[in-house]
């Protein structure tokens, strides 16, 4: 499936498409361990507004994967927001593939592209946060050479709602 897929930089006009994938992917991936109220509060409308703001800013770069003019995945990158990071550390801030499109290599392609963009921007390493209970997500990053970062602190962010672990990749 990745053969007909194109990657391009997202614009604020893509906010609703990204938001819809975000809502579906969170429900699909996290329903077993996140409070159902947390998932129910993530609506396409609320996520669209959040993504419009992110896409209008300059610190985060988001790229979408398109198939037949439809967004099927996205990856957002930027400088690490972690308290212990220096200017050489980038971050994959989000990477999601629409559940019906999962398993076809889109996530791998988006991740490789995100790492390449971070390296091209001068970052020497990158981090990504993954819910501790997200075994599939953790295995995905590990398959791609990311390692559990023992220097990571427990990530406490009200938007996460569950413990997370940090992974790192040298670029």
GUKOL-417446 format. One record per residue (C-alpha): x negated, y, z negated; residue in one letter; residue number from 1. Coordinates in steps of 0.5 Angstrom, whole numbers. Each point is the difference from the previous one (the first is absolute). Example, Ala and Ser with C-alpha at 12.3 -4.5 7.8 and 13.67 -1.06 7.14 Angstrom:
<recs>
<rec><px>-25</px><py>-9</py><pz>-16</pz><type>A</type><seq>1</seq></rec>
<rec><px>-2</px><py>7</py><pz>2</pz><type>S</type><seq>2</seq></rec>
</recs>
This chain:
<recs>
<rec><px>0</px><py>0</py><pz>0</pz><type>X</type><seq>1</seq></rec>
<rec><px>-6</px><py>5</py><pz>-1</pz><type>X</type><seq>2</seq></rec>
<rec><px>-1</px><py>0</py><pz>7</pz><type>X</type><seq>3</seq></rec>
<rec><px>6</px><py>5</py><pz>2</pz><type>X</type><seq>4</seq></rec>
<rec><px>-1</px><py>4</py><pz>-6</pz><type>X</type><seq>5</seq></rec>
<rec><px>-3</px><py>7</py><pz>0</pz><type>X</type><seq>6</seq></rec>
<rec><px>-3</px><py>4</py><pz>-6</pz><type>X</type><seq>7</seq></rec>
<rec><px>1</px><py>7</py><pz>0</pz><type>X</type><seq>8</seq></rec>
<rec><px>-1</px><py>6</py><pz>-6</pz><type>X</type><seq>9</seq></rec>
<rec><px>7</px><py>1</py><pz>-3</pz><type>X</type><seq>10</seq></rec>
<rec><px>3</px><py>7</py><pz>0</pz><type>X</type><seq>11</seq></rec>
<rec><px>6</px><py>2</py><pz>-4</pz><type>X</type><seq>12</seq></rec>
<rec><px>5</px><py>-2</py><pz>5</pz><type>X</type><seq>13</seq></rec>
<rec><px>-2</px><py>-7</py><pz>-2</pz><type>X</type><seq>14</seq></rec>
<rec><px>2</px><py>1</py><pz>-7</pz><type>X</type><seq>15</seq></rec>
<rec><px>7</px><py>-4</py><pz>0</pz><type>X</type><seq>16</seq></rec>
<rec><px>-3</px><py>-6</py><pz>4</pz><type>X</type><seq>17</seq></rec>
<rec><px>-6</px><py>-1</py><pz>-5</pz><type>X</type><seq>18</seq></rec>
<rec><px>5</px><py>1</py><pz>-6</pz><type>X</type><seq>19</seq></rec>
<rec><px>4</px><py>-5</py><pz>3</pz><type>X</type><seq>20</seq></rec>
<rec><px>-5</px><py>-5</py><pz>0</pz><type>X</type><seq>21</seq></rec>
<rec><px>-3</px><py>2</py><pz>-7</pz><type>X</type><seq>22</seq></rec>
<rec><px>7</px><py>-1</py><pz>-3</pz><type>X</type><seq>23</seq></rec>
<rec><px>1</px><py>-7</py><pz>3</pz><type>X</type><seq>24</seq></rec>
<rec><px>-7</px><py>-2</py><pz>-1</pz><type>X</type><seq>25</seq></rec>
<rec><px>0</px><py>2</py><pz>-7</pz><type>X</type><seq>26</seq></rec>
<rec><px>7</px><py>-4</py><pz>-1</pz><type>X</type><seq>27</seq></rec>
<rec><px>-3</px><py>-6</py><pz>4</pz><type>X</type><seq>28</seq></rec>
<rec><px>-7</px><py>-1</py><pz>-4</pz><type>X</type><seq>29</seq></rec>
<rec><px>2</px><py>3</py><pz>-7</pz><type>X</type><seq>30</seq></rec>
<rec><px>7</px><py>-3</py><pz>-1</pz><type>X</type><seq>31</seq></rec>
<rec><px>-3</px><py>-5</py><pz>-5</pz><type>X</type><seq>32</seq></rec>
<rec><px>-4</px><py>4</py><pz>-5</pz><type>X</type><seq>33</seq></rec>
<rec><px>3</px><py>7</py><pz>1</pz><type>X</type><seq>34</seq></rec>
<rec><px>6</px><py>3</py><pz>-4</pz><type>X</type><seq>35</seq></rec>
<rec><px>6</px><py>-1</py><pz>5</pz><type>X</type><seq>36</seq></rec>
<rec><px>1</px><py>8</py><pz>-2</pz><type>X</type><seq>37</seq></rec>
<rec><px>-7</px><py>2</py><pz>2</pz><type>X</type><seq>38</seq></rec>
<rec><px>2</px><py>-3</py><pz>7</pz><type>X</type><seq>39</seq></rec>
<rec><px>7</px><py>2</py><pz>1</pz><type>X</type><seq>40</seq></rec>
<rec><px>-3</px><py>7</py><pz>-2</pz><type>X</type><seq>41</seq></rec>
<rec><px>-4</px><py>0</py><pz>6</pz><type>X</type><seq>42</seq></rec>
<rec><px>4</px><py>2</py><pz>6</pz><type>X</type><seq>43</seq></rec>
<rec><px>-1</px><py>2</py><pz>7</pz><type>X</type><seq>44</seq></rec>
<rec><px>2</px><py>7</py><pz>-2</pz><type>X</type><seq>45</seq></rec>
<rec><px>-4</px><py>1</py><pz>-6</pz><type>X</type><seq>46</seq></rec>
<rec><px>-6</px><py>-3</py><pz>4</pz><type>X</type><seq>47</seq></rec>
<rec><px>1</px><py>4</py><pz>6</pz><type>X</type><seq>48</seq></rec>
<rec><px>-1</px><py>6</py><pz>-4</pz><type>X</type><seq>49</seq></rec>
<rec><px>-6</px><py>-2</py><pz>-3</pz><type>X</type><seq>50</seq></rec>
<rec><px>-3</px><py>-2</py><pz>6</pz><type>X</type><seq>51</seq></rec>
<rec><px>1</px><py>6</py><pz>4</pz><type>X</type><seq>52</seq></rec>
<rec><px>-4</px><py>4</py><pz>-6</pz><type>X</type><seq>53</seq></rec>
<rec><px>-5</px><py>-5</py><pz>1</pz><type>X</type><seq>54</seq></rec>
<rec><px>-1</px><py>0</py><pz>8</pz><type>X</type><seq>55</seq></rec>
<rec><px>1</px><py>8</py><pz>0</pz><type>X</type><seq>56</seq></rec>
<rec><px>-7</px><py>0</py><pz>-5</pz><type>X</type><seq>57</seq></rec>
<rec><px>-7</px><py>-1</py><pz>2</pz><type>X</type><seq>58</seq></rec>
<rec><px>-3</px><py>-4</py><pz>-5</pz><type>X</type><seq>59</seq></rec>
<rec><px>4</px><py>-7</py><pz>2</pz><type>X</type><seq>60</seq></rec>
<rec><px>-1</px><py>-3</py><pz>7</pz><type>X</type><seq>61</seq></rec>
<rec><px>6</px><py>-4</py><pz>2</pz><type>X</type><seq>62</seq></rec>
<rec><px>0</px><py>-5</py><pz>6</pz><type>X</type><seq>63</seq></rec>
<rec><px>5</px><py>-4</py><pz>2</pz><type>X</type><seq>64</seq></rec>
<rec><px>1</px><py>-6</py><pz>4</pz><type>X</type><seq>65</seq></rec>
<rec><px>5</px><py>0</py><pz>6</pz><type>X</type><seq>66</seq></rec>
<rec><px>3</px><py>-5</py><pz>4</pz><type>X</type><seq>67</seq></rec>
<rec><px>5</px><py>2</py><pz>5</pz><type>X</type><seq>68</seq></rec>
<rec><px>0</px><py>7</py><pz>-2</pz><type>X</type><seq>69</seq></rec>
<rec><px>2</px><py>-3</py><pz>-7</pz><type>X</type><seq>70</seq></rec>
<rec><px>-4</px><py>1</py><pz>-6</pz><type>X</type><seq>71</seq></rec>
<rec><px>-2</px><py>-7</py><pz>-3</pz><type>X</type><seq>72</seq></rec>
<rec><px>-5</px><py>2</py><pz>-5</pz><type>X</type><seq>73</seq></rec>
<rec><px>-4</px><py>5</py><pz>-3</pz><type>X</type><seq>74</seq></rec>
<rec><px>-7</px><py>2</py><pz>-4</pz><type>X</type><seq>75</seq></rec>
<rec><px>-1</px><py>6</py><pz>-4</pz><type>X</type><seq>76</seq></rec>
<rec><px>-8</px><py>2</py><pz>-2</pz><type>X</type><seq>77</seq></rec>
<rec><px>-3</px><py>6</py><pz>-3</pz><type>X</type><seq>78</seq></rec>
<rec><px>-5</px><py>1</py><pz>-6</pz><type>X</type><seq>79</seq></rec>
<rec><px>1</px><py>-4</py><pz>-6</pz><type>X</type><seq>80</seq></rec>
<rec><px>4</px><py>3</py><pz>-5</pz><type>X</type><seq>81</seq></rec>
<rec><px>-3</px><py>-4</py><pz>-6</pz><type>X</type><seq>82</seq></rec>
<rec><px>-3</px><py>4</py><pz>-6</pz><type>X</type><seq>83</seq></rec>
<rec><px>-7</px><py>-4</py><pz>1</pz><type>X</type><seq>84</seq></rec>
<rec><px>-1</px><py>1</py><pz>7</pz><type>X</type><seq>85</seq></rec>
<rec><px>-5</px><py>4</py><pz>4</pz><type>X</type><seq>86</seq></rec>
<rec><px>1</px><py>4</py><pz>6</pz><type>X</type><seq>87</seq></rec>
<rec><px>-3</px><py>-7</py><pz>4</pz><type>X</type><seq>88</seq></rec>
<rec><px>6</px><py>-4</py><pz>-2</pz><type>X</type><seq>89</seq></rec>
<rec><px>6</px><py>0</py><pz>5</pz><type>X</type><seq>90</seq></rec>
<rec><px>7</px><py>-4</py><pz>-2</pz><type>X</type><seq>91</seq></rec>
<rec><px>5</px><py>-4</py><pz>4</pz><type>X</type><seq>92</seq></rec>
<rec><px>6</px><py>4</py><pz>-3</pz><type>X</type><seq>93</seq></rec>
<rec><px>5</px><py>-5</py><pz>3</pz><type>X</type><seq>94</seq></rec>
<rec><px>0</px><py>-5</py><pz>5</pz><type>X</type><seq>95</seq></rec>
<rec><px>7</px><py>-3</py><pz>2</pz><type>X</type><seq>96</seq></rec>
<rec><px>3</px><py>-4</py><pz>6</pz><type>X</type><seq>97</seq></rec>
<rec><px>7</px><py>-1</py><pz>1</pz><type>X</type><seq>98</seq></rec>
<rec><px>2</px><py>-7</py><pz>-3</pz><type>X</type><seq>99</seq></rec>
<rec><px>3</px><py>-3</py><pz>7</pz><type>X</type><seq>100</seq></rec>
<rec><px>-7</px><py>2</py><pz>3</pz><type>X</type><seq>101</seq></rec>
<rec><px>-4</px><py>-3</py><pz>-5</pz><type>X</type><seq>102</seq></rec>
<rec><px>-4</px><py>-6</py><pz>1</pz><type>X</type><seq>103</seq></rec>
<rec><px>-2</px><py>2</py><pz>7</pz><type>X</type><seq>104</seq></rec>
<rec><px>-7</px><py>4</py><pz>-2</pz><type>X</type><seq>105</seq></rec>
<rec><px>3</px><py>7</py><pz>0</pz><type>X</type><seq>106</seq></rec>
<rec><px>-3</px><py>1</py><pz>-7</pz><type>X</type><seq>107</seq></rec>
<rec><px>-7</px><py>-3</py><pz>1</pz><type>X</type><seq>108</seq></rec>
<rec><px>0</px><py>5</py><pz>6</pz><type>X</type><seq>109</seq></rec>
<rec><px>2</px><py>6</py><pz>-4</pz><type>X</type><seq>110</seq></rec>
<rec><px>-5</px><py>-2</py><pz>-5</pz><type>X</type><seq>111</seq></rec>
<rec><px>-6</px><py>0</py><pz>4</pz><type>X</type><seq>112</seq></rec>
<rec><px>2</px><py>6</py><pz>4</pz><type>X</type><seq>113</seq></rec>
<rec><px>1</px><py>4</py><pz>-7</pz><type>X</type><seq>114</seq></rec>
<rec><px>-7</px><py>-3</py><pz>-3</pz><type>X</type><seq>115</seq></rec>
<rec><px>-3</px><py>3</py><pz>7</pz><type>X</type><seq>116</seq></rec>
<rec><px>3</px><py>7</py><pz>-1</pz><type>X</type><seq>117</seq></rec>
<rec><px>-2</px><py>0</py><pz>-7</pz><type>X</type><seq>118</seq></rec>
<rec><px>-7</px><py>-2</py><pz>2</pz><type>X</type><seq>119</seq></rec>
<rec><px>0</px><py>5</py><pz>6</pz><type>X</type><seq>120</seq></rec>
<rec><px>2</px><py>6</py><pz>-5</pz><type>X</type><seq>121</seq></rec>
<rec><px>-6</px><py>-2</py><pz>-4</pz><type>X</type><seq>122</seq></rec>
<rec><px>2</px><py>-4</py><pz>-6</pz><type>X</type><seq>123</seq></rec>
<rec><px>-4</px><py>-5</py><pz>-2</pz><type>X</type><seq>124</seq></rec>
<rec><px>5</px><py>-5</py><pz>-3</pz><type>X</type><seq>125</seq></rec>
<rec><px>7</px><py>0</py><pz>-1</pz><type>X</type><seq>126</seq></rec>
<rec><px>5</px><py>-2</py><pz>-5</pz><type>X</type><seq>127</seq></rec>
<rec><px>7</px><py>-3</py><pz>0</pz><type>X</type><seq>128</seq></rec>
<rec><px>5</px><py>-1</py><pz>-6</pz><type>X</type><seq>129</seq></rec>
<rec><px>4</px><py>-6</py><pz>0</pz><type>X</type><seq>130</seq></rec>
<rec><px>6</px><py>-2</py><pz>-5</pz><type>X</type><seq>131</seq></rec>
<rec><px>-4</px><py>-5</py><pz>-4</pz><type>X</type><seq>132</seq></rec>
<rec><px>6</px><py>-5</py><pz>1</pz><type>X</type><seq>133</seq></rec>
<rec><px>0</px><py>1</py><pz>7</pz><type>X</type><seq>134</seq></rec>
<rec><px>-4</px><py>-7</py><pz>2</pz><type>X</type><seq>135</seq></rec>
<rec><px>2</px><py>1</py><pz>8</pz><type>X</type><seq>136</seq></rec>
<rec><px>-3</px><py>7</py><pz>0</pz><type>X</type><seq>137</seq></rec>
<rec><px>-6</px><py>-2</py><pz>-4</pz><type>X</type><seq>138</seq></rec>
<rec><px>-2</px><py>-6</py><pz>4</pz><type>X</type><seq>139</seq></rec>
<rec><px>1</px><py>4</py><pz>6</pz><type>X</type><seq>140</seq></rec>
<rec><px>-5</px><py>5</py><pz>-2</pz><type>X</type><seq>141</seq></rec>
<rec><px>-5</px><py>-5</py><pz>-2</pz><type>X</type><seq>142</seq></rec>
<rec><px>1</px><py>-4</py><pz>7</pz><type>X</type><seq>143</seq></rec>
<rec><px>-3</px><py>7</py><pz>3</pz><type>X</type><seq>144</seq></rec>
<rec><px>-6</px><py>0</py><pz>-5</pz><type>X</type><seq>145</seq></rec>
<rec><px>3</px><py>5</py><pz>-5</pz><type>X</type><seq>146</seq></rec>
<rec><px>-2</px><py>-2</py><pz>-7</pz><type>X</type><seq>147</seq></rec>
<rec><px>3</px><py>1</py><pz>-7</pz><type>X</type><seq>148</seq></rec>
<rec><px>-3</px><py>6</py><pz>-3</pz><type>X</type><seq>149</seq></rec>
<rec><px>-2</px><py>-1</py><pz>-7</pz><type>X</type><seq>150</seq></rec>
<rec><px>-2</px><py>7</py><pz>-1</pz><type>X</type><seq>151</seq></rec>
<rec><px>8</px><py>2</py><pz>1</pz><type>X</type><seq>152</seq></rec>
<rec><px>4</px><py>2</py><pz>-6</pz><type>X</type><seq>153</seq></rec>
<rec><px>7</px><py>-2</py><pz>-1</pz><type>X</type><seq>154</seq></rec>
<rec><px>4</px><py>5</py><pz>5</pz><type>X</type><seq>155</seq></rec>
<rec><px>5</px><py>4</py><pz>-4</pz><type>X</type><seq>156</seq></rec>
<rec><px>5</px><py>3</py><pz>5</pz><type>X</type><seq>157</seq></rec>
<rec><px>7</px><py>1</py><pz>-1</pz><type>X</type><seq>158</seq></rec>
<rec><px>1</px><py>-2</py><pz>7</pz><type>X</type><seq>159</seq></rec>
<rec><px>-3</px><py>-7</py><pz>0</pz><type>X</type><seq>160</seq></rec>
<rec><px>5</px><py>-2</py><pz>-6</pz><type>X</type><seq>161</seq></rec>
<rec><px>-5</px><py>-6</py><pz>-1</pz><type>X</type><seq>162</seq></rec>
<rec><px>-7</px><py>-2</py><pz>-1</pz><type>X</type><seq>163</seq></rec>
<rec><px>-5</px><py>1</py><pz>6</pz><type>X</type><seq>164</seq></rec>
<rec><px>-7</px><py>-3</py><pz>1</pz><type>X</type><seq>165</seq></rec>
<rec><px>-5</px><py>4</py><pz>5</pz><type>X</type><seq>166</seq></rec>
<rec><px>-4</px><py>-3</py><pz>5</pz><type>X</type><seq>167</seq></rec>
<rec><px>-6</px><py>3</py><pz>4</pz><type>X</type><seq>168</seq></rec>
<rec><px>-3</px><py>-1</py><pz>7</pz><type>X</type><seq>169</seq></rec>
<rec><px>-7</px><py>3</py><pz>1</pz><type>X</type><seq>170</seq></rec>
<rec><px>0</px><py>3</py><pz>7</pz><type>X</type><seq>171</seq></rec>
</recs>
